[in-house]
């Protein structure tokens, strides 16, 4: 079973599930987001957001393929690019962290460890770029796939709660607190990807 992870770009944006590639929950503030949905321009706003982040900051997502079939994705960016983040009771995201915005493994590919590998891939990217941590808003009452990740899953892949809340805790993964993190990421990716060619080193823009 061939598996590969590639950066998210406008070219492979259509490989995301339909509801995800037209969702602007995180990318716009609540008022603008509602207007985009009502006006039928959510897909254009999504493309514009990804384009702007790629140009201003660099890679902001990964897509995982299994046998060349899209199996999931992850999206992340500094909090300054995520307007919706300020609406949460446990905001703001720490200034030294990048926000893990959302992620999804499509049905049929769940339970294979792909979610953990996506988080590890983000960690590897951000370590290369000199960041200290990843933070995310979790959903403590998660029941089905949505824009927020289940807090339980975030805890299971190494995040720690930094601001508790009965529904929307903010969680953090320290990238430099454990020296073995980078080696663990390398080993996990090597095991998953085997002989697949690795991505070139990303450099700050």
N, C-alpha and C positions, 0 to 999 in steps of 0.2 A: 504494500500500500504506500504510494508515493505521497509525501507531505511536503509542503513548502510554505514559507511565510514571505510576503512581499510588502513593501510600503504601500499605503493607501494613496492613490492619486485620482485625478479626475478621470483618467482612463479606465481604472477598475472600480470606480464608484458604483457603476451599474451592477457589479457583482454582489453588492450588499442586498439583504432582503428589501423588498419594495418599501415596507413601512419604515425601515431605517434610513434609506437613502432619501426619503422625503420628509424626515422628521427634523424639526428645528427646535426641539424642546430646550436643548442646551445652547445652541448657537445664537439664539436671539433672546431678548428680554421677554417676559410674559406678554406684554401688550403687542410688541412687534411680531412675536411668534403667532399669536392668535390672528393678527391681521394677515400674515402670510398664508396661514391655513385657509382662512375665509376667502382670501383673494386668489387662491390656487397657485401661489408662487413659491411654495415651500421648497420644491425641488431646486428652483433657481437660487434661492437663498442658501440652501445647503451647499451647492456648487461654489457660490461666491465665498462662503465662509472657508471652505477647504482651500480654495485657491489663495485667499488672503493669508491664511495661516502658513501655507506652504511657502509663499513668497516672503513673508515677514520673519517667520520663525524656523521653518523647516518641517521635516517629517512629523505628522501628527496622527498616524494610524498605521495599522497593519491588517492585512487580510491573510487568512490561512486557507490553503487549498488542500484537499485530499483527493488524490487521483485527478487533479486539475478541476475539481468541482469545488466552488466556494463553500467553506465549512464554518466560517465565522470571521469576526473582525473585532478590533479594539480601536478606540479613539481616545486621544489624550492631547492636552495643550496647557500652557500656563494659564492661571486663573483669569488673567486680563483678557483672554480671548473667549471666556465662557460667561456671558452675561447672566445666565440663569442661576449661576452658583450663588450670587448675592441674595437670592430669594430664600435660601435655606436657613433655618433657625440655628444651625451650627456653623454657618459661614463666619469669616472668610477662610478660604484655603490659605495656608501659610505662604508668605512671600518667597520662601526658599524651595517651594514644592511645585511640581507639575501635577495638574489634575488628571486623574484617570476618569475620563468622562463617562464612557459606557463601553460595553462589550456584549457580544452575543455568539453563542455556538448554536448553529441551526439544528433542529431535530434530525436525528439519524446519525449525528456526529458527537452527541453529548456523552459524557461518561468515559471519554477516552483520554482525559488529561489535557485537552487542547486549551481549556480556559486557563489553566495554570501556566502553560507554555506561552500563551499570549502575554500574561502579566510579566513573565520572566523576560520576554523579548522587549517589552517596554522598558523594563529595568536595565537591560543591557544597553539599549539605545541611550537612555538618559545618563547612565554612568559614563558612556563615551563622551557625552556632551557636557559633562561637569556638573550635573544637578545632584542635589543631596537627597531628595525624597520624592515619593509619589503620595498624593492624598486623594481620597474619594469620599463622596457622600454615599453611604450605604442605606439600604432599605431593610430595617429590622423586621418588617412584617411582610416581606416579599412572598408572593404566591405564584406569580407567573412572569414571563419575560416582559420587561418594561424598560424605561429609560434609565432607571436606577438599578445598580447591581445589588444583589442580596448581601447584606452585611455578613452573614454567616460564611459566604464564599470568600469574601475579602479576608476575613480572619483566617480562613483555612489556607490561604496562600501567603500568609506572613504579615498582613496588616495588623496594626494595633489601634485600638480606639484612643483618640486624642481629645475628642469632645463628645461625651455620651449624650444620647437623646433617645427617648422611647421609640421613635420612628426613623429619624434621619441622623444617625451618628456619623461623625466625621472620623475617618480612619486614615492611618499613615503608615507607609512602608519606608523605613530608613535604608537608603541604598548603601551607605558607608559604615553603618554600625556593625555589620558583620562582614569580616574580610572574606569569608567563604562565599558570599553572595555571587560575586562575579564568576568564581569558578563553578558554582552550582549552575549558573545560567549557561555557561559554556558547555558543561557536561550534558545538561538537559537538552540543549539545542543539538549537540552532536548526536545524542542518542535518537532524537526525533528525526533529524534531517539527514543523518547518515552522511553520504558523500556529496550532498547537494552543495553547490557553490555558495559560500557565505557572502553576505552583503558587504559592500565596501564600507570603510569606517566613515561615519558621519561626522562632520565638523560644524561647529557653530557658525551661523551666518554673520 
